[in-house]
Amino acid sequence: MNRLAGSQSPYLLQHADNPVDWWPWGEQAFDEARRRDVPVLLSVGYASCHWCHVMARESFEDETVAAYLNERFLPVKVDREERPDVDAVYMEAVQAATGQGGWPMTVFMTAEGEPFYFGTYFPREPHAGLPSFTQLLQGVHAAWTERRGEVAQVAARITGDLAERRLSYDAPAPPGEEELARAVRALAAEFDEVHGGFGGAPKFPPSMVIEFLLRHHVRTGSREALRLAEETCEAMARGGIYDQLGGGFARYAVDAGWTVPHFEKMLYDNALLARVYTHLWRVTGSAFARRIALETADFLVTELRTPEGGFASALDADSETQDGGGHQEGAFYTWTPEQLRDALGPADARLAAAVYAPGDEGTLRLPGPEAPAELRARLAEARARRPRPERDDKVVAAWNGLAVAALAEAGACFERDDLVAAARGAADLLVAVHLGPDGRLARTSRDGRAGQGAGVLEDYADVAEGFLALYAVTGTRAWLDRAGGLLDVVLERFAGAGGELFDTADDAERLIRRPQDPTDGATPSGWAAAAGALLSHAAYTGDARYRVAAERALGIVRQLGPRVPRFAGWGLAVAEAAVDGPREVAVVGAPGDPAADALHAVALRAAAPGAVVARGAPDDEDPAPLLAGRPLREGRATAYVCRGFVCAAPTTDPETLAGQLA
């Protein structure tokens, strides 16, 4: 057993029994590399990564490979979800050098952390132009021992190039109506008219882009924006990327038609998509969108909730085959004709094949009418007897913040108090375990114990977003105040002098470059997410400091949005809120008052992109700023709506309120 045995990370623990003498990331590892005068091999991955498992089985579990590696290198393992800062810095180097990236990430570097050779997956044997992993190790060792001066020059040049990659940022104005309209046109040009979504294979769920399109439609009435969002949501939820039996979405589809997924199921994808389909329902009233939103929310609670109340990071892509023949990607989810017959009998197997169109790949889809409930239940029951995928039960602060927002809003929109309770439970865990007495966040926890990694920008931003959503739904003032505390840390520790934002705090561990990325990846960029939370908090509190910071941060979206909207979706969505608002909705009424409940429900179901909702009692001695000076009207529960610093007449009528928010 190597040095990873004491880690909290499920990914690192997967490698604790490797014959490779892995070290966790830290100064001790680099000190040892200096002492031995060997290069560092940095291997980065995550617990549900299929090709990480493949490379581990082929190379890291091989005694001969491990012996060579241990003698000539200092091997370091990093969980990219635990240390996104380390991953971001070296992934930027990999992408710059090779034109592509991905995991596992393989980087060779000096003991000063300066990289000089990069790659991703390397096979056991030479294949498709790639050297074998052993050949790679031999080549790097030869360069290190025979051409050290050349290696040092390459490492210094790469490190210098990375250090110079700072954004030139003068806080231009946030996007206006012209830039937002241009972004929609750019998305329409990349839209797949046959399969939905944007671009070709592989296809990832464009959650942040859909949020932007829905907000743009609500603000402008654009039918084109709504069409792009609706058709993409329909195609994804009818495709193999969606789990037709258990709910929830896989990470991506390997094809353009959403048919064959990469089967890992991530918390962040499903939190974002539960919110997307909830918002699609708010806009259209679609029963299909409602079903997908609720099934995805139920998947989060059923499959990913931990005993402590948080949400686990992922379900693995691989699982044991039913015949015990080893792990295989998608084994839990796919069906052969024989498996359908065994589960259903010949006649119903033919019906299932007609309804779900599994094809040669065996992935279930829904190209036509919805499946009979009894058929779906029988298939789900049969599948439940299969070996299940492993779960990465590490709790990541940012992704739990996304889940809190999604579950709180879905619970409010669909009158599911259990979902609101699940959101509150995760938020309670974030406060109890992740949030320190100094107001700083831990990035991860496991089994109710905080990890060592410091929170990054997306953690503060997404947790604040979740707390603000929970405040809107519950009216509990503490969530608003906690969001404000997190956003104060953002302004104090993550903001630059020009209004730009960094992914790590100014007192975080120093890497060869301070990471800074305003573009979305699998999740909203921390930069854009912070802008969104700052904007909402400004509307709640009336504090111009937060709105100014949000607008300064949104300046980057003015540059990126019209040119690369697929990678600036969340920033564009936040810009829609800035253009539309602020819309401030205050509902005043006694707790449990049905009239106040009715007004509150109308406010929460409004789709206006710039709206924030506060609810409180008329006799509150310390009301939230948005509720201050808001009395009952004629002794009845009352709603107050202000937009752009101009207020409408107070109303006690839900229909009138709906009209004010339209």
ABEGO torsion letter per residue (X at the ends): XBAAAABABAAAAAAAABABBBBBBEAAAAAAAAAAGBBBBBBBBBAABAAAAAAAAAAAABAAAAAAAAAABBBBBBBAAABAAAAAAAAAAAAAAAGBBEOBBBBBBBAAGBBABBEBBBBABBBGGBBBAAAAAAAAAAAAAABAAAAAAAAAAAAAAAAABBBBBAGBBBBBAAAAAAAAAAAAAABBAAAEEBEBOBBBBBAAAAAAAAAAAAAAGBAAAAAAAAAAAAAAAABAABBAAAEEBBABBABAAGABBBABBBAAAAAAAAAAAAAAAAAAGBAAAAAAAAAAAAAAAAAABBAAGBBBABBBABBBBAAGAEBBBGAAABBBAAAAAAAAEAAAAAAAAAAAGAEAAGBBBBABBBBBAAAAAAAAAAAAABBBBBBBABBBAAAAAAAAAAAAAAAAAAGBAAAAAAAAAAAAAAAAAABBAAGBBBABBBGGBBBABBBBAAAAAAAAAAAAAAAAAAGBAAAAAAAAAAAAAAAAAABBAAGBBBABBAABBBBABBBBBABBBABBBAAAAAAAAAAAAAAAAGBAAAAAAAAAAAAAAAAAAAABAAAAAAAAAAAAAAAAOBBBBBBBBBBGBAAAAAAAAAAAABABAABBBBBBBAABABBBAAABGBBBBGGBBBBBBBBGGBBBBBBABAAAAAAAAX
